[in-house]
Amino acid sequence: MGCCCPERLAHRLPLCYCLLPQTGVSLRYILDFGSHPLAQQLLMSARFLHGELPVRFAHRIEELTYGLPPELANSIHIRRVKRW
């Protein structure tokens, strides 16, 4: 059985989430959805963000880790973001 300590879990979660596709949202949908939100719409939005943000963060982590040229990946600014 795997370890459940938070440190090890935190390193595995981004790998799991980056296997999931990001959900596309059009600008028109955002404008229509948020012009006069109802309580039910706000709840739907919170549920969407709860599931979608880890996926999007995981994809950004993967891009920062594997998708940049070495010169850029080793810049002080990227290293600062990775340490955060």
C-alpha positions in Angstrom: 0.0 0.0 0.0 1.3 3.5 -0.8 2.2 6.1 1.7 -0.5 8.6 2.7 1.7 11.3 4.2 0.9 14.7 2.8 4.4 15.4 1.4 4.4 12.3 -0.8 0.7 12.8 -1.8 1.4 16.4 -2.8 4.0 15.2 -5.3 1.8 12.5 -6.9 -1.4 14.6 -7.2 -0.2 16.9 -10.0 0.8 13.8 -12.0 -2.6 12.3 -11.7 -4.4 15.6 -12.5 -2.3 16.4 -15.5 -3.6 13.2 -17.2 -7.1 14.7 -17.2 -8.0 17.0 -20.0 -8.7 20.7 -19.2 -12.3 21.8 -19.8 -12.6 24.5 -22.4 -14.8 27.5 -21.5 -15.6 30.1 -24.1 -15.6 33.8 -23.3 -19.3 34.0 -24.5 -20.2 31.4 -21.9 -18.4 33.2 -19.1 -20.1 36.5 -20.1 -23.6 34.9 -20.3 -23.1 32.9 -17.1 -21.8 35.7 -15.0 -24.0 38.7 -16.1 -26.7 38.0 -13.5 -25.7 35.0 -11.4 -28.3 33.1 -9.4 -27.5 31.1 -6.3 -27.6 27.9 -8.2 -25.3 29.3 -10.9 -22.8 30.3 -8.2 -22.9 26.8 -6.7 -22.3 25.3 -10.2 -19.4 27.6 -10.7 -17.8 26.7 -7.4 -18.2 23.0 -8.2 -16.6 23.5 -11.6 -13.7 25.4 -10.1 -13.2 22.8 -7.4 -12.7 20.1 -10.0 -11.0 22.2 -12.7 -8.4 24.2 -10.8 -6.2 21.2 -9.8 -6.3 20.0 -13.4 -5.2 23.4 -14.7 -2.5 23.8 -12.0 -1.2 20.4 -12.8 -0.9 21.3 -16.5 1.0 24.5 -15.7 3.4 22.6 -13.4 4.0 20.1 -16.1 4.7 22.9 -18.6 7.1 24.6 -16.2 8.9 21.3 -15.5 9.1 19.7 -18.9 7.9 22.1 -21.5 10.5 25.0 -21.3 13.8 25.3 -23.0 16.7 24.8 -20.5 17.8 28.4 -20.6 14.3 29.6 -19.6 13.7 26.7 -17.2 16.8 27.6 -15.2 16.0 31.3 -15.0 15.6 32.8 -11.5 11.9 33.7 -12.1 10.9 30.2 -13.1 12.9 28.6 -10.3 11.1 30.9 -7.9 7.7 29.8 -9.2 8.7 26.1 -9.0 9.8 26.5 -5.3 6.5 28.2 -4.4 
